């Protein structure tokens, strides 16, 4: 799977039931490995979605529910 930064930032985050929750505002990348650590979202101050919580990543990002949105310190 190949995704570009400009395709991801601004992407809508929805639940499995397609309820819109927030948008991606930035991507957190581990500099040494290039691995994605998380996706910052507009749902509050320093809120993030971990890649392991993503169910589907196409035009929008699908997660189980709002409980998958965590504090930045959690990752």
Secondary structure, 3 states (H helix, E strand, C coil): CCCCHHHHCCCEEEECCCCEEEEEEEEEECCCCCCEEEEEECCCCCEEECHHHEEEECCCEEECCHHHEEEHHHC
